Amino acid sequence: MNYSTEVDIDCTREHVVRLLEDPANFKHWQRGLKSVQSLTGQPGQEGSQRELEYQMSKRHLVMVETIIAKTFPDTYCVTYDARGVHNIQKNYFKEIEGGGCRWISENEFQFSGLQMKLIGWLMPGMFKKQTRAYMNDFKNFAEQGTSVSGT
C-alpha cells in the first residue's frame, strides 16, 4: 500500500526540521507515545535505530525506527518495523511562499502475516488517517505550541 500526505505549516523550514528531529518533542505530536529509547548507532543519525512505544486505547504497539537518509532541511527517510508491518517513509520539506514549509510524507506499507495483510487490504484508510492526524498535530505544535500530551 502506498500513499502520500502533505501539510503546509506556517513556520520556517528550519524551525520545522529542528522541532521534528528532537525526540523530546515527539510526545507533543505523537498521540499515545509512551517512550523513546535509542537502540543502536549515534542517536538521530543515519543508520541509528530507536524503539518507540505507544499505547493507543487498548492496543500496545512497539516499533523500531531506522534512519535511512537524513539530509535536513530537505529530506528525512526512515523505516518503521512492528509485528507484521514494515513502513518506508520518505519525508520532504519544501519552502513555500510566505516563509512557510510544506511537509510531504510518502509512505509505503508492506504487510506480513494473514492478519496484517487483511487489515491493510480492508482498512487502508486507517493508516492514512493516522498519518494525517500526526501531521496535523505536529502542525498545531509547531505553529501554536499545542501539545497532545497536555504538557
N, C-alpha and C positions, 0 to 999 in steps of 0.2 A: 504494500500500500504506500503510495506517495502523495504528498500534498504540500502546498506552500501557504504560508500565512504571513501577513505583514501588518505592521502598525507604525503610524507616524507619532513621534514623540517630540514634544515642544521643549527640547533641550539640545545642547550641542552634542555632536557625535562623541567627542572626547569625554563629556560628562556621562553619557550613556554607557560607554565602554568601561569607564572607571567604576561605575556602580555595578555593572554586570560581572566584572571579574573578581570582585571581592566577596568571598564566601560568607563573610559576616552579614552581607546584605541579603543572602538567599531567603532567609526567614521572612523578609519583608514583602516578598512577591511570590514565593512558592508555598501555597497553602498546603498544610499538612506536614511540612518538613519538620522532622524531629531532631536529626543530627546530620553533620557533615564530618567525615573522617578521611584524612589523607591516607592512602594505601601505599603507593609507590611513586618514585620519582620526585623531582622538585615540584612542590605544590604549585598548581596553576600554569605549569609549563608543558610544552608538547611532550607527549608520552606519559605524563603523570596520570595517576588514577586516584579517584576518591570514591568513597561509599556515601550514598545519600539514602537516608532512611525516612520514610513517610508513614503517616497514619491518616488514612482517608476514610472517615466513618469507621466501619468495622474492618476495613481492608488494610493490612500491613504490607508495605512494599519496600524492598531494598533493591537499589540499583547501583551498578558500578559505572561511573563516568570515566571515560578515557579521552584525553585531549589529543586530537589527531593533528590539527593545524591551528596555529594562533598567530595571525598577522594583524593584530589590532593596529589601527582602528577599523580596518576593513573587514576582516573575516575571523570567524571562530567556528571550527568544526570539531564536533565531539561525537562519541558514541555512548549510548546508554544500554546497559545489559541488565535484564531482570529475568526471572524464571519464565521461559517461553517467548521472550521478546528481545530483539536486537533492533535498536533505533539509531540510525545515522542522521545526525542533524547538522546542517550547514547553515550558519548564520552570517548574514551580510549586513553591513551598516553603511548607509548612504547619506551624505549630507543632502538636505533638501532646502528649497527656497525658504527664506525667513530664518535660517540658522538652526533649524530642527534636524532630526535624524529619522530616517526610515529604517526600521529593523525588519529584515526579510528572513524568515526561517523556513528552509526547505527540509522536509522530513521524509525519511524512508523507513518503514517498519517491516521487519522480517519476523515472521512468527514460526515457532516450532511447537510441536505437541498439538494434538487434536483440539483441546480446549481453547488454546490461544488462537489457533487458526480459525476456529469458529467465531470467536469473539471479534477478531479482526475482519472477518467476512461479513458478519451480521451487524456489527456496530462500529463501522469506521468513523462515524460522526462523533463517537465518544472521544477518540484520540484527537481529532481536530478541535473539538470543543475544549479539551483540557489545554492544548497548546495555546489557543486563543485566550483562555482565561489567564494563564500565566503571563502572556504578553501584555494583556490589558492591566493586570495587577502590577506588572513592572512599570508600565507607562504611568499609572497613578502614583507609584512610589517615586519615580524619577521626577515627575512634574510637581507633585504636591506633597511629597513626603508621607503619603498614606501607606501604612503598613498593614498587611493582612494578619500579622501576628498580634496586633493590638499594642505593640510597644513602640 
